[in-house]
Amino acid sequence: MATSGKKTRGQQKIEMKLIEKEDEKLITFSKRRSGIYKKICELTTLCGTDILFLCFSPAGKPFSFGVPSIDSVANRLFNNNTPPPNNNTHLEAHQKERINQITQYYNEASMQVDAAKDTQKILAQQASGRDTNLWWETPIEQLNQQELEELESRYTNHINKLYDTLSKKVAATSNANENLL
């Protein structure tokens, strides 16, 4: 007889309580912050209000959001200025604020790209100034006495490492063969 009950418990209401784990607090804050910003924008669009929103993350980092801009709302709050009479000014100020933010991000990104290009040029100049031949590719006839001795030492070290590795592998293989018998 087959059961026709639900396989999942469906969408359930989550009890509102303080999140205990610090990592989960940070994750929840970062995910929900953009949703709060959207709701603030909706409220300003529907009601034609100016809003200043300021909060601190669980890590203590401040986040602020203002419509039409943080400065205009703060100045109005602290100076008791009356709001501008035209609602188009409100939207234009919001657009100008967003354009200023995008311009600032662009300028910062441009500076980072320029710095990376400068670093790339410096590294290219340093690389071109060096002899591109590696120590094992240098013709032996062009080496002096000290360089020949260094080359011999390097080759000797590599040969010794090769023999050590080979002897370890041979020993391991012979031990494995003995275990099989």
Secondary structure, DSSP 8 states (H G I E B T S, - for coil): ----S-SS--S---------SHHHHHHHHHHHHHHHHHHHHHHHHHH---EEEEEE-TTS-EEEEEES-HHHHHHHHHHT----S-HHHHHHHHHHHHHHHHHHHHHHHHHHHHHHHHHHHHHHHHHHHS--S-TTTS-GGG--HHHHHHHHHHHHHHHHHHHHHHHHHHHHHHHHHHHH-
